Amino acid sequence: MLGSLESDVLRSLQELGEAPARTVRRDLDHRGVRVAYTTVATILSRLYEKGLVRRRRETCRGGERYVYRPVDFERKYLQNLLKGVVAMFGPSGVVHLNEEISKLHPDEEAELRRRLGLL
């Protein structure tokens, strides 16, 4: 699960496509989200550890920096969500989730399975 600020940072990065932490912080500032550069850098590092963004090193004036880009966020997030259901609720949670999915319209179910990479 993602926190509010993590979601804001990831949303910004998705719209930017690829950016260093300073650019993400500036974009957040334009959106009215006031946050320190170090906080953005920490959040991007955590999103990297969670596998939600990729990064590469880039030489810049004064040294090096990471440039981040999002991964297939929706699929990764849904997979993490499913893992969370299993971890929190065990087999009974999976059974309940499966029952809820079976109530979906067949097209909606197929789309969900496609997004999860199950087709």
NUSE-102299 format. One record per residue (C-alpha): residue in three letters; x, y, z negated. Coordinates in pm, 1 decimal. Example, Ala and Ser with C-alpha at 12.3 -4.5 7.8 and 13.67 -1.06 7.14 Angstrom:
% NUSE-102299
- rest px py pz
- ala 1230.0 -450.0 -780.0
- ser 1367.0 -106.0 -714.0
% end
This chain:
% NUSE-102299
- rest px py pz
- met 0.0 0.0 0.0
- leu 113.7 352.4 71.0
- gly 86.1 651.8 -153.8
- ser -59.8 980.2 -36.0
- leu 275.0 1147.2 29.7
- glu 412.5 836.7 200.9
- ser 110.9 841.8 430.9
- asp 165.4 1211.6 506.4
- val 532.3 1154.1 588.8
- leu 454.8 855.2 809.1
- arg 173.9 1038.9 989.7
- ser 409.1 1329.0 1058.5
- leu 678.9 1096.0 1188.9
- gln 429.7 918.2 1413.7
- glu 332.4 1248.1 1573.8
- leu 694.5 1360.1 1607.3
- gly 797.5 1024.2 1752.9
- glu 1152.5 1038.9 1618.6
- ala 1303.5 1288.8 1376.8
- pro 1549.5 1344.6 1092.7
- ala 1418.5 1415.1 742.7
- arg 1462.1 1792.5 779.9
- thr 1232.7 1801.5 1085.3
- val 972.6 1587.0 908.6
- arg 983.8 1822.2 608.3
- arg 934.7 2123.0 836.3
- asp 638.8 1951.9 1006.4
- leu 482.6 1874.3 668.9
- asp 530.5 2236.8 567.3
- his 341.0 2348.8 880.7
- arg 58.4 2114.3 776.7
- gly 40.5 2274.5 433.1
- val 218.0 1991.2 250.2
- arg 486.7 2157.0 37.8
- val 759.5 1911.5 -51.5
- ala 1136.9 1925.7 -103.2
- tyr 1376.7 1795.6 160.0
- thr 1521.8 1545.0 -87.6
- thr 1173.0 1406.4 -152.9
- val 1112.1 1356.1 219.7
- ala 1452.0 1188.2 258.3
- thr 1374.0 955.0 -32.9
- ile 1031.4 867.7 105.9
- leu 1176.2 795.5 451.3
- ser 1435.9 571.2 289.7
- arg 1162.1 383.7 102.4
- leu 954.4 350.1 419.9
- tyr 1265.7 206.1 585.2
- glu 1303.7 -45.6 302.3
- lys 936.4 -141.8 346.8
- gly 998.3 -198.3 717.6
- leu 761.3 77.1 829.6
- val 1024.8 292.3 999.9
- arg 1349.8 227.7 1180.8
- arg 1653.1 452.6 1160.7
- arg 1978.3 522.5 1338.6
- arg 2280.4 728.9 1242.8
- glu 2351.4 1044.0 1434.5
- thr 2646.0 1279.9 1416.0
- cys 2546.7 1635.6 1338.2
- arg 2726.6 1944.4 1218.5
- gly 2858.5 1874.8 876.7
- gly 2857.7 1496.3 905.4
- glu 2598.4 1232.5 980.4
- arg 2227.6 1194.6 927.9
- tyr 1958.0 936.9 983.9
- val 1702.9 982.7 1257.5
- tyr 1382.0 790.7 1186.0
- arg 1112.9 649.9 1411.0
- pro 796.5 460.4 1317.4
- val 747.9 92.3 1388.4
- asp 414.8 -50.8 1500.9
- phe 262.7 94.8 1187.9
- glu -89.4 -37.1 1215.7
- arg 15.8 -398.8 1257.0
- lys 280.5 -380.1 984.3
- tyr 43.9 -202.6 745.0
- leu -236.1 -455.0 803.1
- gln 6.4 -742.3 748.3
- asn 126.6 -581.9 423.1
- leu -235.5 -531.6 320.5
- leu -307.7 -900.6 376.4
- lys -1.6 -997.0 173.5
- gly -129.8 -770.2 -103.3
- val -470.3 -942.9 -99.2
- val -300.0 -1280.5 -130.4
- ala -68.4 -1159.2 -408.8
- met -345.9 -991.2 -608.0
- phe -635.6 -1231.2 -561.4
- gly -480.7 -1560.8 -452.2
- pro -675.7 -1817.9 -253.5
- ser -1016.0 -1689.1 -364.2
- gly -931.3 -1344.5 -223.6
- val -839.1 -1499.2 109.3
- val -1165.6 -1694.7 115.7
- his -1365.1 -1378.2 41.7
- leu -1175.6 -1179.8 305.8
- asn -1240.2 -1454.5 560.5
- glu -1612.8 -1448.3 473.1
- glu -1622.2 -1072.4 526.1
- ile -1440.4 -1101.1 858.8
- ser -1688.6 -1364.3 974.1
- lys -1968.7 -1108.0 923.9
- leu -1813.7 -878.3 1184.4
- his -1940.9 -856.9 1539.1
- pro -1736.2 -1101.7 1753.2
- asp -1574.7 -812.5 1943.1
- glu -1473.6 -643.8 1616.6
- glu -1334.6 -968.8 1482.6
- ala -1134.6 -1025.9 1800.7
- glu -996.8 -670.2 1782.5
- leu -894.5 -717.1 1419.4
- arg -721.2 -1046.2 1499.7
- arg -545.2 -879.2 1793.1
- arg -421.8 -596.8 1567.0
- leu -292.7 -850.9 1318.7
- gly -114.1 -1042.2 1592.6
- leu -325.1 -1351.7 1531.2
- leu -437.6 -1396.5 1892.1
% end
